[in-house]
Amino acid sequence: MIFEADTSTGKTFDVLLVAVILLSIVVVLLDSVPSMVGRFGRPLNVMEWTFTLLFTVEYVARLCCVRHPWRYATSFFGVIDLISVLPTYFALLVPEVSAFLDIRILRLLRIFRIFKLTLYITEYIRLGRALRASGRKILIFLSVVMMAVLILGTVMYVVEGPENGFTSIPMAMYWATVTMTTVGYGDLTPQTTLGRFIASFMMLLGWGVLAVPTGIVTAEMTSQRMNWKPTTRTCPSCLSEGHEPEAKFCKDCGEPLPAYEYDTS
C-alpha cells in the first residue's frame, strides 16, 4: 500500500498523506506568526505534535515494509522523511529548530508518482540519470571555477589591498565569487582602474561560466534514449522505481518484484 501508488488503496493512502503534509506545513507557517501564536498557540502545538507522531509512525511503517530498511533510510525520500520529524523532537531542547519543519515541502515530490503523471516521471528519471552521468564533468568544471576564483581573488587582493576593503584573500575570493556569478551585492567594489578592468573581465567570464553546467546536463539528456514507459512500481529491496508492469525482477538489484496490481477503480 505504501510503495505501490498504482493500487487503489496505495493511491488513497498517498493522497491522504499529501493532504496531511500540506496541513502540517500550514501549521508551521502559522506558528512563525507572533499574533497567531498568541491566539492559537496551544492548538497549533497540539496539531504539530499530532502530525509529527503520524509521520513518525509512517516512517517506521516504511522501514518495516522494505527488505533492507537501511537502504530506504539512506535514500533521498528516506532522509527527507526522517528530517521531517526530527525538528519537533529537537525543538524540546532548542525551540528555534522547529522552524526547519517546513522542509516537509520536499515530501510533496511524491505527488508526481501519486497521480500517475507518467510524463513527469519520465522526465524526472531522465534528469536524474543525466545529473549522475554529468557528475564528474561538473566536478571538474567546479574545480576549474574554484581555481579561477582563487587566482583572480588573489590578484584583486594584491591590486586593491586592505585600504579598499580587500582585507584578506578569502575576502577577495568572496568578491570574486559574487562577481563571477554576476550577483553583484555592491558591498565590496574595486577602486583602482586596474581593479575595475579585472572586475569587468570577470563579469564577462561569468556569463560563459554559468552556461557550462547547463550545456553539460543538456548534452547528457539529449544522448539518452528512453523508449519505455515507467510505472510507479518500487522494488522493496533497493527502492528502485519505474519498473515495467510485466517485470518479474528488479532491473537494478535482481530481486523478485511483487505482482503488479492495476487500479480497477
C-alpha positions as CSV (number, residue, x, y, z in Angstrom):
1,M,0.0,0.0,0.0
2,I,2.8,2.4,0.8
3,F,5.1,1.7,-2.1
4,E,2.5,0.8,-4.8
5,A,0.7,4.0,-5.7
6,D,-0.8,2.3,-8.7
7,T,-3.2,0.3,-6.5
8,S,-6.4,1.8,-5.3
9,T,-5.5,1.6,-1.6
10,G,-2.0,2.9,-2.3
11,K,-3.3,5.9,-4.1
12,T,-5.8,6.7,-1.4
13,F,-3.0,6.4,1.2
14,D,-0.7,8.7,-0.7
15,V,-3.4,11.3,-1.4
16,L,-4.2,11.5,2.3
17,L,-0.5,11.7,3.0
18,V,-0.2,14.7,0.7
19,A,-3.2,16.4,2.4
20,V,-1.6,15.9,5.9
21,I,1.7,17.2,4.7
22,L,0.1,20.4,3.4
23,L,-1.8,20.9,6.6
24,S,1.4,20.4,8.6
25,I,3.2,23.0,6.5
26,V,0.4,25.5,7.1
27,V,0.7,24.9,10.9
28,V,4.5,25.5,10.7
29,L,3.9,28.8,8.8
30,L,1.2,30.0,11.2
31,D,3.5,29.0,14.2
32,S,6.0,31.6,13.0
33,V,3.5,34.5,13.1
34,P,3.5,36.0,16.6
35,S,-0.1,37.2,16.5
36,M,-1.3,33.6,15.6
37,V,0.9,32.1,18.3
38,G,-0.7,34.5,20.8
39,R,-4.2,33.5,19.9
40,F,-3.8,29.8,18.9
41,G,-0.5,28.8,20.5
42,R,-1.8,25.7,22.2
43,P,-3.9,24.3,19.3
44,L,-1.1,24.8,16.9
45,N,1.3,23.0,19.3
46,V,-1.2,20.1,19.6
47,M,-1.6,19.9,15.9
48,E,2.2,19.9,15.3
49,W,2.8,17.0,17.7
50,T,-0.1,15.1,16.2
51,F,1.4,15.5,12.7
52,T,4.8,14.6,14.0
53,L,3.5,11.4,15.6
54,L,1.7,10.4,12.4
55,F,4.8,11.0,10.3
56,T,6.8,9.0,12.8
57,V,4.5,6.0,12.6
58,E,4.5,6.3,8.8
59,Y,8.3,6.4,8.8
60,V,8.6,3.3,11.0
61,A,6.0,1.5,8.8
62,R,8.1,2.2,5.7
63,L,11.1,0.8,7.4
64,C,9.1,-2.4,8.1
65,C,7.8,-2.7,4.6
66,V,11.2,-2.9,2.8
67,R,13.6,-5.9,2.8
68,H,16.6,-3.7,3.5
69,P,15.5,-0.9,5.9
70,W,18.9,0.8,5.8
71,R,18.7,1.3,2.1
72,Y,15.4,3.1,2.5
73,A,16.8,5.1,5.5
74,T,19.7,6.4,3.4
75,S,17.7,7.0,0.2
76,F,16.6,10.5,-0.8
77,F,13.0,10.1,0.4
78,G,14.1,8.2,3.5
79,V,16.3,11.1,4.6
80,I,13.6,13.6,3.9
81,D,11.0,11.5,5.8
82,L,13.4,11.4,8.8
83,I,14.3,15.1,8.7
84,S,10.6,15.9,8.6
85,V,10.0,14.6,12.1
86,L,13.3,15.3,13.9
87,P,12.9,19.1,14.3
88,T,9.9,18.7,16.5
89,Y,11.8,16.4,18.9
90,F,14.9,18.6,18.8
91,A,12.7,21.7,19.5
92,L,12.3,20.4,23.0
93,L,15.9,21.4,23.6
94,V,16.3,24.2,21.0
95,P,13.0,25.8,20.2
96,E,14.3,27.7,17.1
97,V,14.9,24.3,15.3
98,S,11.2,23.9,14.8
99,A,11.3,26.4,12.0
100,F,13.1,23.8,9.9
101,L,9.9,21.7,9.8
102,D,8.9,23.4,6.5
103,I,11.4,21.0,4.9
104,R,8.4,18.7,4.7
105,I,7.6,20.5,1.5
106,L,10.1,18.2,-0.2
107,R,7.9,15.3,0.6
108,L,5.4,16.6,-1.9
109,L,7.8,15.4,-4.7
110,R,5.8,12.2,-4.3
111,I,2.9,13.9,-6.0
112,F,4.4,13.0,-9.4
113,R,4.0,9.4,-8.5
114,I,0.7,9.5,-6.8
115,F,-1.3,11.0,-9.7
116,K,0.4,8.8,-12.4
117,L,1.9,11.7,-14.2
118,T,4.0,9.4,-16.4
119,L,5.4,12.2,-18.5
120,Y,6.8,13.9,-15.4
121,I,8.1,10.7,-14.0
122,T,9.9,10.0,-17.3
123,E,11.4,13.5,-17.3
124,Y,12.3,13.1,-13.6
125,I,14.2,9.9,-14.2
126,R,15.8,11.3,-17.3
127,L,17.0,14.3,-15.4
128,G,18.3,12.2,-12.5
129,R,20.3,10.0,-14.9
130,A,21.7,13.0,-16.7
131,L,22.8,14.5,-13.5
132,R,24.5,11.3,-12.4
133,A,26.2,10.9,-15.8
134,S,27.4,14.5,-15.7
135,G,28.7,14.3,-12.1
136,R,32.4,14.0,-13.0
137,K,32.3,16.7,-15.7
138,I,30.5,19.1,-13.4
139,L,33.0,18.3,-10.6
140,I,35.9,19.1,-12.9
141,F,34.2,22.3,-14.1
142,L,33.6,23.4,-10.5
143,S,37.3,22.7,-9.7
144,V,38.4,25.0,-12.6
145,V,36.0,27.7,-11.4
146,M,37.4,27.5,-7.8
147,M,40.9,27.8,-9.2
148,A,39.9,30.9,-11.2
149,V,38.2,32.4,-8.1
150,L,41.3,31.7,-6.0
151,I,43.7,33.2,-8.6
152,L,41.7,36.2,-9.6
153,G,40.8,36.8,-5.9
154,T,44.4,36.8,-5.0
155,V,45.2,39.2,-7.9
156,M,42.5,41.6,-6.6
157,Y,43.9,41.4,-3.1
158,V,47.3,42.5,-4.4
159,V,45.9,45.2,-6.8
160,E,43.3,46.7,-4.4
161,G,44.7,46.0,-1.0
162,P,43.2,46.3,2.5
163,E,42.7,50.1,2.1
164,N,39.9,49.4,-0.5
165,G,38.2,46.7,1.5
166,F,40.1,43.6,0.3
167,T,41.4,42.8,3.7
168,S,42.4,39.2,3.0
169,I,42.5,36.6,0.2
170,P,39.3,34.9,1.5
171,M,37.5,38.3,1.4
172,A,38.8,38.8,-2.2
173,M,37.6,35.3,-3.1
174,Y,34.2,36.2,-1.8
175,W,34.2,39.2,-4.0
176,A,35.4,37.1,-7.0
177,T,32.6,34.6,-6.4
178,V,29.9,37.3,-6.3
179,T,31.3,39.0,-9.4
180,M,31.7,35.8,-11.4
181,T,28.2,34.7,-10.7
182,T,27.0,38.3,-11.8
183,V,25.2,38.7,-8.5
184,G,27.0,42.0,-7.6
185,Y,26.0,42.8,-4.0
186,G,28.0,46.0,-4.1
187,D,29.3,45.6,-0.5
188,L,32.9,45.3,-1.9
189,T,33.9,47.2,-5.1
190,P,37.3,47.9,-6.8
191,Q,38.5,51.4,-6.6
192,T,41.5,51.3,-8.9
193,T,41.4,51.4,-12.7
194,L,43.2,48.0,-13.0
195,G,40.8,46.5,-10.4
196,R,37.8,47.7,-12.4
197,F,39.3,46.2,-15.6
198,I,39.7,42.8,-13.8
199,A,36.1,43.1,-12.5
200,S,34.8,43.7,-16.0
201,F,36.7,40.7,-17.3
202,M,35.3,38.5,-14.5
203,M,31.7,39.7,-15.2
204,L,32.0,38.8,-18.9
205,L,33.7,35.5,-17.9
206,G,30.8,34.8,-15.6
207,W,28.2,34.8,-18.4
208,G,30.1,32.0,-20.2
209,V,30.8,30.1,-17.0
210,L,27.1,29.9,-15.9
211,A,26.2,28.3,-19.2
212,V,28.6,25.4,-18.9
213,P,26.8,23.2,-16.4
214,T,23.5,23.7,-18.3
215,G,25.2,22.6,-21.5
216,I,26.7,19.5,-19.9
217,V,23.4,18.3,-18.4
218,T,21.5,19.1,-21.6
219,A,24.0,17.1,-23.7
220,E,23.6,14.1,-21.4
221,M,19.8,14.3,-21.6
222,T,19.9,14.6,-25.4
223,S,22.2,11.5,-25.7
224,Q,19.8,9.4,-23.6
225,R,17.0,7.4,-25.3
226,M,14.2,6.3,-23.0
227,N,11.6,4.4,-25.1
228,W,9.9,2.6,-22.2
229,K,7.1,3.9,-20.1
230,P,7.8,3.6,-16.4
231,T,5.2,2.9,-13.7
232,T,5.4,3.7,-10.0
233,R,6.4,0.2,-9.1
234,T,9.1,0.2,-6.5
235,C,11.5,-2.6,-5.6
236,P,11.1,-3.3,-1.9
237,S,14.7,-4.3,-1.7
238,C,16.7,-1.5,-3.3
239,L,13.8,1.1,-3.7
240,S,14.5,1.4,-7.4
241,E,11.4,2.9,-9.2
242,G,10.0,2.8,-12.7
243,H,9.7,-0.9,-13.4
244,E,7.5,-2.1,-16.3
245,P,4.2,-3.8,-15.5
246,E,5.4,-7.2,-16.9
247,A,8.7,-7.1,-15.0
248,K,9.3,-10.1,-12.7
249,F,12.6,-8.9,-11.2
250,C,14.2,-5.6,-10.3
251,K,16.2,-4.1,-13.1
252,D,18.9,-2.8,-10.7
253,C,19.3,-5.5,-8.0
254,G,17.6,-8.5,-9.5
255,E,15.3,-9.2,-6.5
256,P,11.9,-10.6,-7.3
257,L,9.2,-8.0,-7.6
258,P,5.7,-8.2,-6.0
259,A,2.9,-8.9,-8.5
260,Y,1.8,-5.7,-10.3
261,E,-1.7,-4.7,-9.4
262,Y,-3.7,-2.5,-11.7
263,D,-6.0,0.2,-10.3
264,T,-9.5,-1.1,-11.2
265,S,-11.4,1.8,-9.6
